[in-house]
């Protein structure tokens, strides 16, 4: 398997596993929480954060572990990846996200195809998604510059917190948003609410990039460190031969 195909496979597996975790833990949380939404949300947030940490840690050295079209767009705008690679990543992420939702349904013996019914709309929801997305982009970009080896933990911690401090429960991912419109579980969203969420996420992406540029000093090409995943690849290369 060539390196680019490995990257796409890693993005597919990671995105699918992330969605299976988000939806599956929501289903399990509701079943066990006996009507206590706070307990269900805590279980959902903890499982998602734990999965993110594991997935980024093990798949980051292969693909960068984006699992999110917004992160891929940020990496493209930062010139860390090329246009062809970015478009391929996004296509794989969208397909994998849907596959992850279907997998979660299958594991819990639920109808595979069930368009969402949970209303998530309005100014507060959109503002929450813009804030969540800006914070996620900023966390990743600052982390890559200052603490590259800590990025898995930083992202996991931010998403865990985002479940609780945003009214939208921190989707912050267009692929996740689209896929969650295909479930009527705790994690679902109505299909008609997806466009508003994605628009807010795009605003958040722009804000995160602007803030990162303001906070990070400019570096010359010679001074710019390689992305964390590239350095991890270089470190692992001798051991893999």
C-alpha positions as CSV (number, residue, x, y, z in Angstrom):
1,X,0.0,0.0,0.0
2,X,1.5,3.4,-1.0
3,X,1.9,6.1,1.6
4,X,-1.0,8.3,0.3
5,X,-3.4,5.3,0.4
6,X,-2.3,4.6,4.0
7,X,-3.1,8.2,4.9
8,X,-6.6,7.9,3.4
9,X,-7.2,4.6,5.2
10,X,-6.1,6.1,8.5
11,X,-8.5,9.0,8.0
12,X,-11.3,6.6,7.2
13,X,-10.7,4.4,10.2
14,X,-10.2,7.3,12.6
15,X,-13.3,9.2,11.4
16,X,-15.5,6.1,11.4
17,X,-14.3,5.1,14.9
18,X,-14.9,8.7,16.1
19,X,-18.5,8.7,14.9
20,X,-19.2,5.2,16.2
21,X,-17.9,6.4,19.6
22,X,-20.0,9.6,19.6
23,X,-23.2,7.8,18.6
24,X,-22.6,4.6,20.4
25,X,-21.7,6.1,23.7
26,X,-24.7,8.4,23.4
27,X,-27.0,5.4,23.0
28,X,-25.3,3.5,25.8
29,X,-25.3,6.6,28.1
30,X,-29.1,7.1,27.6
31,X,-29.8,3.4,28.3
32,X,-27.9,3.4,31.5
33,X,-28.6,6.9,32.8
34,X,-32.2,6.2,33.7
35,X,-33.4,9.5,32.4
36,X,-30.6,11.6,33.8
37,X,-29.4,13.7,30.8
38,X,-26.4,15.0,32.8
39,X,-25.1,11.5,33.3
40,X,-25.7,10.6,29.7
41,X,-23.8,13.7,28.5
42,X,-20.9,13.0,30.8
43,X,-20.6,9.5,29.5
44,X,-20.9,10.7,25.9
45,X,-18.2,13.4,26.5
46,X,-15.8,11.1,28.3
47,X,-16.0,8.4,25.7
48,X,-15.5,10.8,22.8
49,X,-12.5,12.5,24.5
50,X,-10.9,9.1,25.3
51,X,-11.4,7.9,21.7
52,X,-10.0,11.1,20.3
53,X,-6.9,10.8,22.4
54,X,-6.3,7.2,21.3
55,X,-7.1,7.8,17.7
56,X,-4.9,10.9,17.3
57,X,-2.0,9.3,19.2
58,X,-2.0,6.1,17.0
59,X,-3.1,7.5,13.6
60,X,-1.5,10.9,13.8
61,X,1.9,9.6,12.6
62,X,0.2,8.2,9.5
63,X,-2.2,10.8,8.3
64,X,-2.1,13.7,10.8
65,X,-5.3,12.5,12.3
66,X,-7.6,15.2,11.0
67,X,-10.9,13.3,11.1
68,X,-12.5,16.7,10.4
69,X,-12.9,18.7,7.1
70,X,-12.4,21.9,9.1
71,X,-9.0,20.7,10.4
72,X,-8.1,19.6,6.9
73,X,-9.0,23.1,5.6
74,X,-6.9,24.7,8.3
75,X,-3.9,22.5,7.4
76,X,-4.4,23.4,3.7
77,X,-4.6,27.1,4.4
78,X,-1.5,26.7,6.6
79,X,0.2,25.0,3.6
80,X,0.9,21.9,5.5
81,X,-0.8,19.7,2.9
82,X,-1.7,20.2,-0.8
83,X,-5.0,20.8,-2.5
84,X,-5.3,17.2,-3.9
85,X,-4.6,15.7,-0.5
86,X,-7.0,18.0,1.2
87,X,-9.9,17.2,-1.1
88,X,-9.2,13.4,-0.8
89,X,-9.2,13.7,3.0
90,X,-12.5,15.5,3.1
91,X,-14.2,13.0,0.7
92,X,-13.0,10.1,2.9
93,X,-14.0,11.8,6.1
94,X,-17.5,12.4,4.9
95,X,-18.0,8.8,3.8
96,X,-16.3,7.4,6.9
97,X,-18.5,9.6,9.2
98,X,-21.7,8.1,7.8
99,X,-20.2,4.6,8.0
100,X,-19.4,5.2,11.7
101,X,-23.0,6.1,12.4
102,X,-24.3,3.1,10.6
103,X,-21.8,0.9,12.6
104,X,-23.1,2.3,15.9
105,X,-26.7,1.6,14.9
106,X,-25.8,-2.0,13.9
107,X,-23.9,-2.6,17.2
108,X,-27.0,-1.6,19.2
109,X,-29.5,-3.4,16.9
110,X,-31.1,-0.2,15.8
111,X,-32.5,0.7,12.3
112,X,-29.4,1.6,10.2
113,X,-31.1,4.6,8.5
114,X,-32.9,7.0,10.8
115,X,-32.8,10.7,9.9
116,X,-32.3,12.9,13.0
117,X,-35.2,14.5,14.8
118,X,-33.5,16.5,17.5
119,X,-33.8,20.3,16.9
120,X,-30.5,22.1,17.2
121,X,-31.0,25.6,15.7
122,X,-31.0,29.3,16.7
123,X,-28.5,32.0,17.4
124,X,-27.2,30.4,20.6
125,X,-26.5,27.1,18.9
126,X,-24.7,28.8,16.0
127,X,-22.6,31.1,18.3
128,X,-21.7,28.0,20.3
129,X,-20.5,26.2,17.1
130,X,-18.5,29.2,16.0
131,X,-16.8,29.4,19.4
132,X,-16.2,25.6,19.6
133,X,-14.7,25.5,16.1
134,X,-12.5,28.6,16.7
135,X,-11.2,27.1,19.9
136,X,-10.5,23.7,18.4
137,X,-8.6,25.2,15.5
138,X,-6.6,27.4,17.9
139,X,-5.9,24.5,20.2
140,X,-4.5,22.5,17.3
141,X,-2.4,25.2,15.7
142,X,-0.9,26.5,19.0
143,X,-0.3,22.9,20.1
144,X,1.5,22.0,16.9
145,X,3.8,25.0,17.4
146,X,4.4,24.8,21.2
147,X,3.6,21.3,22.4
148,X,3.4,19.0,19.3
149,X,3.6,15.8,21.3
150,X,0.7,16.9,23.6
151,X,-1.7,17.5,20.7
152,X,-3.7,14.3,21.3
153,X,-4.3,15.2,25.0
154,X,-5.0,18.9,24.1
155,X,-7.6,18.1,21.6
156,X,-9.3,15.4,23.8
157,X,-9.4,17.8,26.8
158,X,-10.8,20.7,24.7
159,X,-13.5,18.5,23.2
160,X,-14.5,17.1,26.6
161,X,-14.8,20.7,27.9
162,X,-16.6,21.8,24.8
163,X,-19.4,19.3,25.4
164,X,-20.2,21.1,28.6
165,X,-19.4,24.8,28.0
166,X,-21.2,25.2,24.6
167,X,-25.0,25.1,24.1
168,X,-24.4,22.9,20.9
169,X,-22.2,20.3,22.7
170,X,-19.3,21.1,20.5
171,X,-19.8,19.4,17.1
172,X,-17.0,21.5,15.6
173,X,-16.8,19.2,12.6
174,X,-18.8,19.3,9.3
175,X,-18.4,15.6,8.7
176,X,-19.6,14.8,12.2
177,X,-22.5,17.2,11.8
178,X,-23.7,15.7,8.5
179,X,-23.4,12.1,9.9
180,X,-25.2,12.9,13.1
181,X,-28.2,14.0,11.0
182,X,-28.6,10.3,10.2
183,X,-29.3,9.2,13.8
184,X,-32.3,9.7,16.1
185,X,-30.1,8.9,19.1
186,X,-28.9,11.2,21.9
187,X,-26.2,12.6,19.5
188,X,-28.6,13.4,16.6
189,X,-29.5,16.6,14.8
190,X,-32.2,17.3,12.3
191,X,-31.1,17.4,8.7
192,X,-32.5,20.9,8.2
193,X,-30.2,22.2,11.0
194,X,-27.0,21.0,9.4
195,X,-26.5,24.0,7.2
196,X,-26.6,26.5,10.0
197,X,-24.1,24.4,12.0
198,X,-21.7,24.1,9.1
199,X,-21.9,27.8,8.3
200,X,-21.1,28.6,12.0
201,X,-18.2,26.1,11.9
202,X,-16.7,27.9,8.9
203,X,-16.9,31.2,10.7
204,X,-15.2,29.6,13.6
205,X,-12.5,28.2,11.3
206,X,-11.8,31.7,10.0
207,X,-11.7,33.2,13.5
208,X,-9.3,30.5,14.7
209,X,-6.9,31.1,11.9
210,X,-6.9,34.8,12.5
211,X,-6.3,34.4,16.2
212,X,-3.5,31.9,15.5
213,X,-1.8,34.3,13.2
214,X,-2.1,37.1,15.8
215,X,-0.7,34.9,18.6
216,X,2.1,33.1,16.7
217,X,5.2,34.9,15.5
218,X,5.9,34.5,11.8
219,X,8.6,32.0,11.0
220,X,10.8,31.6,7.9
221,X,10.5,28.3,6.0
222,X,13.9,27.2,7.4
223,X,12.7,27.9,11.0
224,X,9.2,26.4,10.7
225,X,9.1,23.0,12.5
226,X,7.7,20.0,10.7
227,X,4.2,19.0,11.7
228,X,4.1,16.7,14.7
229,X,3.0,13.8,12.6
230,X,5.9,14.2,10.2
231,X,8.4,14.2,13.0
232,X,6.9,11.1,14.5
233,X,7.1,9.5,11.1
234,X,10.8,10.3,10.9
235,X,11.4,9.0,14.4
236,X,9.5,5.7,13.7
237,X,11.1,5.1,10.3
238,X,14.3,3.3,11.5
239,X,12.2,1.0,13.7
240,X,9.8,0.1,10.9
241,X,12.6,-1.0,8.5
